[in-house]
Amino acid sequence: MNQSHIINNPWATSKLTVQCDFCNKRFVTQCINCFDMLLWPDGRQILNENDFFHPVCPHCHNSTEIIYPCRYIDRELGIAAVLIPDIENQNVDEMFSSLNNYADLFALNGVQHRAVGNFYALAEQMHIHKYKLNDKAIQLMKPFIIGNLQANGFEVWNGFFIERIHPEKAEQMDNTIYISTQEDQSIAYSEDIYQFYIYLTNGDIILHGINDTAYQICMNILTDKGLLEDDGRFHLYDLSWSINFHNSLHES
């Protein structure tokens, strides 16, 4: 991380003692506790690069992944998110009740409020809102991609949206799933592609995409269920949520 960012933002940082995953020695690193883009526009680049939560051990020079509570506030993009470590093992109902009871302290007018469980998901919220997408629809696309990879023998931990691209030519792209409602599937090759970094359990990262028809299908599902609009409250929409949502569709 650029050291100038550290010096210029002492109000949003703290120190953390970390034990290296490789040599087990301890060292002190910086935590960025709040990414407020109104006060720190460069924070978007830092959040996007992921380096800040992979500090390098000064003893063995290997990087260790860390996690700690953090906030991301971006009024321009319309998102305010809180990172709660180990969120999947907490009482979610109790946690959100507490967050929403103190909404006057956390909430901001005109923005969506989200809780996430890791820094990848925190950056994902930035990417989603950059393209003015529906984060629930983005989450609902993940099982299509991950299920396809698992069917081909890959063991997947998670996946996170990175960007939306428009193909230069109407040709089938590698590592891309195409869903089509037309008899001529080649029509789908000219659609926008939503790209995700898929994290495998062995540490490898795969860039995988899915076409706009899949996104529109997910948007239609949300509309049919009355879930398209945001209610201004804190919510957690992640891979587990999307899997449970898809399962509920099959059960109903």
Residue, then its C-alpha position, 0 to 999 in steps of 0.5 A: m500500500n502507498q505509505s502516503h495513504i496511511i499518513n493522510n488518513p490517521w482518523a480511519t486507521s489503527k494497528l493490528t498485531v498479526q501472526c504470519d501464516f508461514c513463519n508464525k512470527r508476529f508483526v504489526t500492520q495497519c488496519i483501515n477501519c473506514f473507507d469513506m469516499l467523500l473524505w478519501p476518494d483514493g480509497r476506491q483504488i485501495l479497496n479494489e486492489n485487495d493488498f491492504f488486507h494481505p500484509v507482507c511479513p517482514h520476517c519471511h516476506n510472505s503475505t497473510e490474509i487478515i480480516y477485521p471490522c470495517r466500514y465502506i461509505d460511498r455516497e456517490l455510488g449509493i452504498a454503505a456497507v459494514l464488514i462483520p468478521d465471521i458473520e455467517n456464524q452469528n445470529v443474523d436476526e439479532m445482529f440486524s435488529s441491533l444494526n437497524n435499532y441504531a440506524d440513526l448512527f449508521a444509516l445515510n439517506g439515499v444509500q443502500h445498507r449492506a453487511v458483508g463477511n469479508f473484504y472481497a464482498l466489501a469491494e464487490q459492493m463497490h463494483i456492483h454499485k459502480y455499474k448501478l446493478n441490483d446486488k441481489a440479482i448479482q448474487l443470484m447469478k453466482p450459483f449458475i457459474i459455481g454449479n457449472l464449475q463444480a459439475n466439471g470437478f472444481e472445488v469452489w469457495n466463493g465468487f465475487f463480481i468484478e465488472r461488466i464488459h461488452p464484447e468487441k465481437a459477437e463471438q462466444m467468449d472463453n470461460t463464459i456461461y450463456i443463457s438464452t431464451q432464443e432458439d438461436q443462442s448465438i444472439a446471446y454472444s453480443e450481450d454484456i458479460y458479467q465477470f466474476y473472480i471465482y475463488l477455488t479451495n486450493g487458492d486458485i482464482i478463475l475469471h468467469g463470466i455470464n451473459d446479460t440474459a441471466y441477469q435479466i432472468c434474476m431481475n424478473i424473479l426478484t420482481d415476481k417475488g416483490l424483492l426488487e426494491d430496497d427497503g433502506r435497512f441493513h441486509l446480508y446478500d451473499l452466496s449462501w443467501s442466493i443458494n437458499f433463495h434458489n432452493s426455495l424456488h424449487e420447493s415452492 
